[in-house]
Amino acid sequence: MFSRARQVIDIWHLALRDPSATARKWIYSTRAQLTPNYSPDGSRIAFQSNRSGSPEIWIADADGANAVRLTSFNGPLTGGPAWCSDGRRLAFDSRESGDSAIYIVDTLERVPRRVQSSQANLALPAWSADCRFLLASDGREALFRLPADGGEAQRFTPQRSYQAAVAGKRVIFNVAGPSGMALWSKPIEGGDEAPLPGMPRLTYADSWAANERAIYFTDTTQVPVVVWRYDLASAAIGVAGTLPNPPTALGGLGLAVSADDRSLLYTHTEDTQSDLVIVGADALRQ
């Protein structure tokens, strides 16, 4: 006897800068859609989905139409897509070789290649602005920087961190603690690091995303859920919008913002089902 669970998680869209805008279901199927990410020009969306039967990387137009599968690992956990600034390459993580590793795929060639690294078990990549480097987590609270062409991975911060986003020449990264997440900043080339001034601590149910101008983050303690905007130049915080339904809690993930500050994506769990499967004695003997 065993339990078999299935979740339907869709990607929703909210138009920013429009006080009258209402979030709408954007990318959906009868399976799960996770970790959306806008292309640099905002014309496409990369995301993880198991709509084909296994977790793979997909891309769609900015309106959610014309979804195309980029990978065909057919089983191993694969996700966390991130766009290079050239608008063609995507970095992502996959357990195709057993442990999690970073892969890069050209959206035209569609042939993933593994990024060879001195550090094992890397996931959740983010590109530097010039696409020379990748930031990635080891899945055990450590954030690393490594060459996009492969090579030695160097610890980026001594803080306990598993998620990073690049905003111009600096990296925004979470610092996990017993009472939630703080967001810190550090130059991509190295240097001093510090908490963002005036940035509130987030709970693990909240999500955040950054572009070169701002950080967007949710406040799930309020109903409806509020999305706040933290301006990176002034440290001013203002309401960016509200969500009609709660984002799926993914440890800080699941939120994406376009580079032009006009569109926000988030994941929402539509349905969770669990079946109890009883295996007969005859089947167990086979």
C-alpha positions, 0 to 999 in steps of 0.5 A: 500500500502506498500514497500517490499524490498529484498537484495542479500548480499554474502560473498567474500573471499580474500587470504592474503599474495598473491599479485596476489590474486583476491577476489572471491564470496565464500558463496552465495544464493538468500538471504542475508549472513552476519557477517561471522566468522572463526573458531579458526582452520580456517576449518569452517565459521559461518555466518548469513543468511535468505536463509531458509526464516528467519535469522538463524545461519549457518556454512560452510566449509572453502571453503564455501561448505556444509552449515548447519543451526544451529538454527531454530527460524523461524522469530526473528532476529538472527545473530552475530555468534562468535566462542569459542576457543574450536571450538565447541561452538558459541555465537550469538544474537537473539530476540527470546524472544522479546529483543535481548539476547545472546545464545550459541549453541554447533555445534554438539548438535545444541540446543541453550541455552540463557545466563541469564544476569542482562543486557537486550538487549545484542547483538554482542558477542565476547568470551574471549580467555579462553571462560569464558567471553563474551563481548556484546553490549546493542545496545545503545552504551554500551559494557559489560562483562559477564560470559559465563555461565550467571550472572551479566554483568559489563560495560567494558568501559565508552566509547561509544562502540558497537563492540569488538574483543578479541586479546589474553589477550586484547580486541579491541573495537570501540569508536564511535564519530561524525567523525567516529570510533576510535579503543581502547585496554584494557585487558580482565581482566580490567585495563587501556584503550587507543586508539591504537597508530597510528591507523587511525580513520575509517568511518562508511562505513568501517569494521574491524576485529582482530585476535591475531596478527593484525587488518584488516580494510578497506578504502572505500575512495579509489577505489578499496577499500584498506584493511590495516593491523595494526600489534598489536606488532609493530603498523606498518600499511601496505596494505593487499590487495584490493577489487574489489567491495565495502564491505556492510556497516554494521556499522563496521561489515562484515569483518573477518580474519582467525587466521593464517592471510591467509584468509579474508572474507567480505560481498558485496551487489549484488542486492537490489530490492524493490516492491510496493505492493497495497492491495485491499479494499476487502483485507483490510476489511478481 
